[in-house]
């Protein structure tokens, strides 16, 4: 079995060494800010000496993570910390610098990393000869300071995810918020089948899942949107702490506001995890080995659909949902791929004809101008994503069963006509009472119509 790396936020309880943790946090912030001063401050002075007012659009002379570490190893800010902890702080600063370099290519006015007001994460590596040692009973000894300090260890109890073997923990990261992020290895199961499934992501209908058998499952996202809207209203009704009047936006959030934020985030996380688990479980039951998801990167850039639609678009958690599906699927041995969604909503998944936008009807239906079939728009998009992936990589995959069939017709719209009404085979909705997903079959497949429309099959 192959192994995958996973991470989770865990509860941490410091048993001893609170003063060591505080000293390490202060030293880590000082080291990060000193690295920033050396890398950015020096180049800013150099730019000004050459007559430039700022660093905008100019890549500074930057030695990289290894060069920064060598240059700072003899400084007091570096020496007070354990070498592994200090090394990860330099790496974190290096990532910030490289992110700035990347932004400069598209935005010459982007600013370099700022000085940190909080401590950067303290990272401890687990294993023999490293600075995180497991003591048993969920206790860990974390070495934060260098050997020059007589008291340099933190003893903490870390509550790992259920069924997580402490021997598989790779690293422990203490965040400035007091939380603990744990990275660990898990065994990857092997998928048994060779089928492929396509996923079309949406806002109201958050996921539509299409299988090669012709079946489809539509997951409604109305409950998730209602939850988000409810908590947004509750948060908006709260006044900030120390609020004076209209236009006062500089006060910090009140405790009630923060409580609503936490509840909103927790409910959203539970619902998305339940959704991802249901999707992968349905794929396992149908012996799916590859899941194909439409790529939505950049969908929000430069778009303005009005205040109401913009709020829904920016609250749309498609990236988080894709991440959860990927993590769950890879653990079960299912590969996750992505393809472009270009024209998947306008192309007829039965005959392959590219329709215009006017072919879309109310209630999310597409009526093909070529074959006359009426198809649920999200079902149509999911099958087009599936077909697009197979068209590009079928020969390399060795998929059993050949090309995918068209979505299964649900009922005829006319006697003797080559038309069919195609809706999802199953409907899935959230059950908010126990935060689970309930799947029900809504239509019976029509064999007669499937035979009538079989001539339109194509990839």
C-alpha positions as CSV (number, residue, x, y, z in Angstrom):
1,X,0.0,0.0,0.0
2,X,1.1,3.5,-0.8
3,X,1.1,6.2,1.9
4,X,-0.4,9.7,1.7
5,X,0.3,12.8,3.8
6,X,-2.6,14.4,5.6
7,X,-3.0,17.3,8.0
8,X,-5.5,18.3,10.6
9,X,-6.1,20.9,13.3
10,X,-5.8,19.2,16.7
11,X,-6.3,20.4,20.3
12,X,-3.1,21.0,22.3
13,X,-2.7,21.2,26.0
14,X,0.6,22.5,27.3
15,X,1.6,20.5,30.5
16,X,4.9,22.2,31.1
17,X,7.2,24.6,29.5
18,X,4.8,27.5,28.9
19,X,7.6,30.0,29.5
20,X,9.7,28.1,26.9
21,X,6.8,28.4,24.4
22,X,6.5,32.1,25.0
23,X,10.2,32.7,24.6
24,X,10.3,30.6,21.4
25,X,7.3,32.6,20.0
26,X,9.0,35.9,20.7
27,X,12.3,34.7,19.2
28,X,10.5,33.3,16.1
29,X,8.9,36.7,15.5
30,X,12.2,38.5,15.9
31,X,13.9,36.1,13.5
32,X,11.2,36.5,10.9
33,X,11.3,40.3,11.1
34,X,15.1,40.4,11.1
35,X,15.1,38.2,7.9
36,X,12.6,40.6,6.4
37,X,14.8,43.6,7.3
38,X,17.9,42.0,5.8
39,X,16.2,40.9,2.6
40,X,13.9,43.8,1.9
41,X,15.4,46.7,3.9
42,X,18.8,46.2,2.4
43,X,17.4,46.2,-1.2
44,X,15.2,49.2,-0.4
45,X,18.3,51.2,0.7
46,X,20.1,50.0,-2.4
47,X,17.2,51.1,-4.6
48,X,17.1,54.6,-3.0
49,X,20.8,55.0,-3.4
50,X,20.3,54.4,-7.1
51,X,17.5,57.0,-7.4
52,X,14.5,54.7,-7.2
53,X,11.7,55.6,-4.9
54,X,10.5,52.1,-4.3
55,X,11.0,48.4,-5.1
56,X,7.9,48.3,-7.3
57,X,8.6,46.2,-10.4
58,X,12.2,45.5,-9.4
59,X,13.3,42.0,-8.2
60,X,15.7,42.5,-5.3
61,X,18.9,40.7,-4.8
62,X,17.7,37.7,-2.8
63,X,19.9,34.7,-1.9
64,X,17.0,32.3,-1.3
65,X,16.2,30.2,1.8
66,X,19.6,28.5,2.0
67,X,21.5,31.7,1.6
68,X,19.3,33.5,4.2
69,X,19.9,30.6,6.6
70,X,23.7,30.7,6.2
71,X,23.7,34.5,6.6
72,X,21.6,34.4,9.8
73,X,23.0,31.4,11.6
74,X,25.4,33.5,13.7
75,X,22.9,36.1,14.7
76,X,21.4,36.2,18.3
77,X,17.8,35.8,16.8
78,X,18.8,32.5,15.2
79,X,20.9,31.1,18.0
80,X,18.2,31.2,20.7
81,X,16.0,28.8,18.8
82,X,16.4,25.1,18.0
83,X,18.0,24.8,14.6
84,X,15.0,22.9,13.1
85,X,12.5,25.5,14.4
86,X,14.7,28.4,13.1
87,X,15.1,26.6,9.7
88,X,11.3,26.4,9.2
89,X,10.9,30.1,10.0
90,X,13.4,31.0,7.3
91,X,11.6,28.7,4.9
92,X,8.3,30.4,5.7
93,X,9.8,33.8,5.0
94,X,11.2,32.4,1.7
95,X,7.7,31.3,0.6
96,X,6.4,34.9,1.3
97,X,9.2,36.4,-0.8
98,X,8.6,34.0,-3.7
99,X,4.9,34.8,-3.6
100,X,5.8,38.4,-3.9
101,X,8.1,37.7,-6.9
102,X,5.2,35.8,-8.5
103,X,2.8,38.8,-8.0
104,X,5.3,41.2,-9.4
105,X,4.9,39.6,-12.8
106,X,1.3,40.6,-13.1
107,X,1.2,43.6,-10.7
108,X,4.3,45.7,-10.6
109,X,3.0,47.7,-7.7
110,X,2.6,44.7,-5.3
111,X,4.3,45.2,-2.0
112,X,6.9,43.0,-0.4
113,X,6.1,40.9,2.8
114,X,5.4,43.1,5.8
115,X,6.9,42.8,9.3
116,X,5.0,40.2,11.3
117,X,3.0,41.3,14.4
118,X,2.5,37.7,15.5
119,X,4.8,34.7,15.9
120,X,5.2,32.6,12.8
121,X,4.3,28.9,13.3
122,X,6.7,26.8,15.3
123,X,7.3,23.6,13.5
124,X,8.6,20.4,15.2
125,X,9.6,17.3,13.2
126,X,8.7,13.9,14.7
127,X,11.0,10.9,14.6
128,X,14.3,9.6,15.8
129,X,16.9,12.4,16.3
130,X,14.4,15.2,15.7
131,X,12.9,17.8,18.0
132,X,9.5,16.1,18.6
133,X,9.5,12.9,20.7
134,X,6.4,10.9,21.6
135,X,6.3,10.1,25.3
136,X,3.1,8.0,25.3
137,X,-0.4,8.7,26.5
138,X,-0.8,11.5,23.9
139,X,2.2,13.4,25.4
140,X,4.9,14.9,23.3
141,X,8.2,16.5,24.1
142,X,8.9,19.5,21.8
143,X,12.4,21.0,21.7
144,X,11.9,24.7,21.0
145,X,15.1,26.4,22.1
146,X,18.8,25.7,21.4
147,X,21.1,23.6,23.6
148,X,22.5,26.8,25.2
149,X,19.3,27.1,27.2
150,X,19.0,24.8,30.3
151,X,15.2,24.8,30.0
152,X,14.3,24.3,26.3
153,X,11.6,21.6,26.1
154,X,7.8,21.9,25.9
155,X,5.7,18.9,27.2
156,X,2.2,19.0,25.7
157,X,-0.7,16.7,25.2
158,X,-1.8,16.6,21.6
159,X,-5.2,15.1,20.7
160,X,-4.6,13.4,17.4
161,X,-7.5,12.5,15.0
162,X,-9.1,9.2,15.9
163,X,-7.2,6.0,14.8
164,X,-4.1,8.0,14.0
165,X,-0.9,6.2,14.9
166,X,1.6,8.5,16.7
167,X,4.4,6.7,14.9
168,X,3.0,8.0,11.6
169,X,3.1,11.7,12.7
170,X,5.6,13.7,10.5
171,X,5.4,17.2,12.0
172,X,3.7,19.3,14.6
173,X,3.0,23.0,14.1
174,X,2.0,25.3,16.9
175,X,0.2,28.3,15.4
176,X,0.1,31.9,16.8
177,X,-3.6,31.3,17.6
178,X,-2.7,28.6,20.1
179,X,-4.0,25.8,17.8
180,X,-1.9,22.8,16.6
181,X,-1.6,21.5,13.1
182,X,-0.5,17.9,12.8
183,X,0.9,16.3,9.6
184,X,0.7,12.5,9.4
185,X,0.9,9.6,7.0
186,X,-2.1,7.3,6.2
187,X,-2.2,4.2,4.1
188,X,-3.9,4.4,0.8
189,X,-6.4,1.7,-0.2
190,X,-6.5,0.3,-3.7
191,X,-9.6,0.9,-5.8
192,X,-11.0,-2.3,-7.4
193,X,-12.8,-0.9,-10.5
194,X,-11.9,0.9,-13.7
195,X,-14.9,3.2,-14.1
196,X,-14.7,7.0,-14.4
197,X,-17.1,9.6,-12.9
198,X,-17.5,13.3,-13.9
199,X,-18.4,16.1,-11.5
200,X,-20.0,19.4,-12.4
201,X,-19.9,22.0,-9.6
202,X,-22.5,24.7,-9.1
203,X,-24.0,27.1,-6.5
204,X,-27.6,26.1,-6.1
205,X,-27.0,22.5,-7.3
206,X,-23.6,22.2,-5.7
207,X,-22.5,18.9,-7.2
208,X,-23.8,16.8,-10.1
209,X,-22.2,13.4,-10.4
210,X,-22.3,11.5,-13.7
211,X,-21.3,7.8,-14.1
212,X,-20.5,5.8,-17.3
213,X,-23.6,3.6,-16.6
214,X,-25.8,6.7,-17.5
215,X,-26.9,7.3,-13.9
216,X,-26.5,10.7,-12.3
217,X,-26.8,12.1,-8.8
218,X,-27.7,15.8,-8.2
219,X,-26.7,17.2,-4.8
220,X,-28.8,20.3,-3.8
221,X,-26.8,23.1,-2.2
222,X,-29.9,25.1,-1.0
223,X,-29.5,24.0,2.6
224,X,-25.8,25.2,2.6
225,X,-26.8,28.5,1.1
226,X,-29.6,29.0,3.6
227,X,-27.2,28.2,6.5
228,X,-24.7,30.8,5.2
229,X,-27.4,33.4,4.6
230,X,-28.8,32.9,8.1
231,X,-25.4,33.3,9.9
232,X,-24.5,36.3,7.7
233,X,-27.7,38.0,8.8
234,X,-27.0,37.3,12.4
235,X,-23.4,38.6,12.1
236,X,-24.6,41.7,10.3
237,X,-27.1,42.5,13.1
238,X,-24.3,42.5,15.7
239,X,-22.5,45.8,16.5
240,X,-18.7,45.8,16.8
241,X,-17.2,46.1,20.3
242,X,-17.1,49.8,21.2
243,X,-19.3,50.8,18.2
244,X,-20.1,54.5,18.2
245,X,-22.3,55.1,15.2
246,X,-22.7,54.7,11.4
247,X,-19.5,54.7,9.6
248,X,-17.4,53.5,12.5
249,X,-15.7,50.4,11.0
250,X,-12.4,50.4,13.0
251,X,-13.5,48.7,16.1
252,X,-12.8,45.0,16.7
253,X,-15.5,42.4,16.4
254,X,-17.6,41.7,19.5
255,X,-17.6,38.3,21.2
256,X,-21.1,37.6,19.8
257,X,-19.9,38.3,16.3
258,X,-16.9,36.0,16.8
259,X,-19.2,33.3,18.2
260,X,-21.4,33.5,15.1
261,X,-18.4,33.3,12.8
262,X,-17.2,30.1,14.6
263,X,-20.7,28.6,14.4
264,X,-21.0,29.4,10.7
265,X,-17.6,27.9,9.9
266,X,-18.2,24.8,12.0
267,X,-21.6,24.1,10.3
268,X,-20.2,24.7,6.9
269,X,-17.3,22.4,7.5
270,X,-19.5,19.6,8.7
271,X,-21.8,19.9,5.7
272,X,-19.0,20.0,3.2
273,X,-17.3,16.9,4.8
274,X,-20.6,15.0,4.7
275,X,-21.1,16.0,1.1
276,X,-17.5,14.9,0.1
277,X,-17.9,11.6,2.0
278,X,-21.2,10.8,0.2
279,X,-19.7,11.5,-3.2
280,X,-16.7,9.3,-2.7
281,X,-18.9,6.5,-1.1
282,X,-21.1,6.6,-4.2
283,X,-18.1,6.3,-6.4
284,X,-16.7,3.4,-4.4
285,X,-20.1,1.5,-4.7
286,X,-19.9,1.9,-8.5
287,X,-16.2,0.8,-8.7
288,X,-15.0,4.2,-9.8
289,X,-11.2,4.5,-10.1
290,X,-11.0,8.1,-11.5
291,X,-13.1,11.2,-10.6
292,X,-13.0,14.1,-13.0
293,X,-13.8,17.6,-11.7
294,X,-14.4,20.7,-13.8
295,X,-11.7,23.3,-13.3
296,X,-13.2,26.6,-12.0
297,X,-9.9,28.4,-11.3
298,X,-10.3,32.2,-11.9
299,X,-14.1,32.1,-12.3
300,X,-14.5,35.0,-9.9
301,X,-11.9,37.2,-11.5
302,X,-13.3,40.4,-13.0
303,X,-16.9,39.3,-12.7
304,X,-19.8,41.5,-11.5
305,X,-23.3,40.0,-11.4
306,X,-24.9,42.3,-8.9
307,X,-24.7,42.4,-5.1
308,X,-26.8,39.3,-4.4
309,X,-25.2,37.0,-7.0
310,X,-21.7,38.3,-6.1
311,X,-22.3,37.3,-2.5
312,X,-23.3,33.8,-3.5
313,X,-20.4,33.6,-5.9
314,X,-17.8,34.7,-3.4
315,X,-19.3,32.4,-0.7
316,X,-19.2,29.5,-3.1
317,X,-16.8,26.9,-1.5
318,X,-15.9,25.1,-4.7
319,X,-12.1,25.1,-3.9
320,X,-12.7,23.7,-0.3
321,X,-15.1,21.1,-1.6
322,X,-12.6,20.0,-4.3
323,X,-9.9,19.7,-1.7
324,X,-12.1,17.5,0.6
325,X,-13.2,15.3,-2.3
326,X,-9.6,14.9,-3.4
327,X,-8.3,14.0,0.1
328,X,-11.1,11.5,0.7
329,X,-10.8,9.9,-2.8
330,X,-7.0,9.6,-2.7
331,X,-7.2,7.8,0.6
332,X,-9.6,5.3,-1.0
333,X,-7.2,4.8,-3.9
334,X,-9.3,6.9,-6.4
335,X,-7.4,9.3,-8.6
336,X,-8.8,12.8,-9.0
337,X,-8.3,14.7,-12.3
338,X,-9.5,18.1,-13.6
339,X,-10.5,19.3,-17.0
340,X,-11.6,22.7,-18.4
341,X,-15.3,23.4,-18.2
342,X,-15.2,25.4,-21.4
343,X,-18.5,24.9,-23.4
344,X,-19.5,21.9,-21.2
345,X,-22.8,23.7,-20.3
346,X,-23.7,24.5,-24.0
347,X,-22.7,21.3,-25.7
348,X,-25.3,18.6,-26.0
349,X,-24.0,15.5,-24.2
350,X,-26.1,13.2,-26.5
351,X,-25.3,14.4,-30.0
352,X,-22.3,16.7,-29.3
353,X,-23.8,19.8,-30.9
354,X,-22.6,23.2,-29.6
355,X,-25.7,25.2,-28.8
356,X,-25.9,28.9,-28.2
357,X,-26.8,30.4,-24.8
358,X,-30.4,30.9,-25.9
359,X,-30.9,27.1,-25.8
360,X,-31.0,27.3,-22.0
361,X,-34.5,27.2,-20.5
362,X,-35.9,28.1,-17.1
363,X,-35.3,25.6,-14.3
364,X,-31.8,24.9,-15.7
365,X,-32.8,23.0,-18.8
366,X,-31.0,22.7,-22.2
367,X,-32.9,22.0,-25.3
368,X,-30.6,20.9,-28.1
369,X,-31.1,22.7,-31.4
370,X,-29.9,19.6,-33.3
371,X,-31.4,16.5,-31.8
372,X,-34.3,18.2,-29.9
373,X,-33.6,16.5,-26.5
374,X,-34.2,18.4,-23.4
375,X,-31.6,17.8,-20.7
376,X,-31.1,19.0,-17.2
377,X,-28.2,21.6,-17.6
378,X,-26.1,20.3,-14.7
379,X,-26.5,16.7,-15.7
380,X,-25.5,17.7,-19.2
381,X,-22.4,19.5,-17.9
382,X,-21.3,16.5,-15.8
383,X,-21.5,14.1,-18.7
384,X,-19.7,16.5,-20.9
385,X,-16.9,16.7,-18.3
386,X,-16.8,12.9,-18.2
387,X,-16.7,12.6,-22.0
388,X,-14.0,15.3,-22.4
389,X,-11.7,13.5,-20.0
390,X,-12.2,10.2,-21.8
391,X,-11.7,11.7,-25.2
392,X,-8.3,13.1,-24.0
393,X,-7.0,10.1,-22.1
394,X,-9.1,6.9,-22.9
395,X,-6.3,5.2,-24.8
396,X,-3.9,5.6,-21.9
397,X,-6.4,4.6,-19.2
398,X,-7.4,1.2,-20.4
399,X,-11.0,1.8,-19.2
400,X,-13.3,-1.2,-19.4
401,X,-16.6,-0.7,-21.1
402,X,-15.4,1.7,-23.8
403,X,-17.0,5.1,-24.3
404,X,-19.5,6.4,-21.9
405,X,-23.2,6.1,-22.7
406,X,-25.4,9.1,-22.8
407,X,-27.3,10.2,-19.7
408,X,-30.3,7.8,-19.2
409,X,-33.6,9.3,-20.5
410,X,-36.3,9.6,-17.9
411,X,-39.5,10.2,-19.9
412,X,-40.7,10.8,-23.5
413,X,-42.0,14.2,-24.4
414,X,-43.9,13.1,-27.5
415,X,-45.2,9.9,-29.2
416,X,-42.9,8.6,-31.9
417,X,-40.5,11.5,-31.6
418,X,-36.8,11.3,-31.0
419,X,-37.0,13.4,-27.9
420,X,-36.5,12.7,-24.3
421,X,-36.7,14.5,-21.0
422,X,-33.4,13.8,-19.1
423,X,-33.3,14.6,-15.4
424,X,-31.0,13.3,-12.6
425,X,-31.5,9.7,-11.7
426,X,-31.0,10.5,-8.0
427,X,-31.5,13.6,-5.9
428,X,-29.4,14.1,-2.8
429,X,-30.2,16.6,0.0
430,X,-28.7,17.5,3.4
431,X,-30.6,16.3,6.4
432,X,-29.9,19.1,8.8
433,X,-31.1,17.1,11.8
434,X,-28.1,14.8,11.8
435,X,-25.9,16.7,9.2
436,X,-26.0,13.8,6.8
437,X,-26.9,13.4,3.1
438,X,-30.1,11.6,2.0
439,X,-30.2,10.2,-1.5
440,X,-33.5,9.2,-3.2
441,X,-34.3,7.9,-6.6
442,X,-36.7,10.2,-8.4
443,X,-37.2,8.7,-11.9
444,X,-37.3,5.4,-13.6
445,X,-35.2,4.9,-16.6
446,X,-37.1,4.6,-19.9
447,X,-35.8,1.7,-22.0
448,X,-37.8,2.6,-25.0
449,X,-36.5,6.2,-25.1
450,X,-33.0,5.0,-24.4
451,X,-33.2,2.8,-27.6
452,X,-34.6,5.8,-29.6
453,X,-31.8,8.1,-28.6
454,X,-29.0,5.6,-28.9
455,X,-28.2,6.8,-32.4
456,X,-27.0,10.1,-30.9
457,X,-24.3,8.5,-28.7
458,X,-20.9,10.0,-29.3
459,X,-17.8,11.4,-27.5
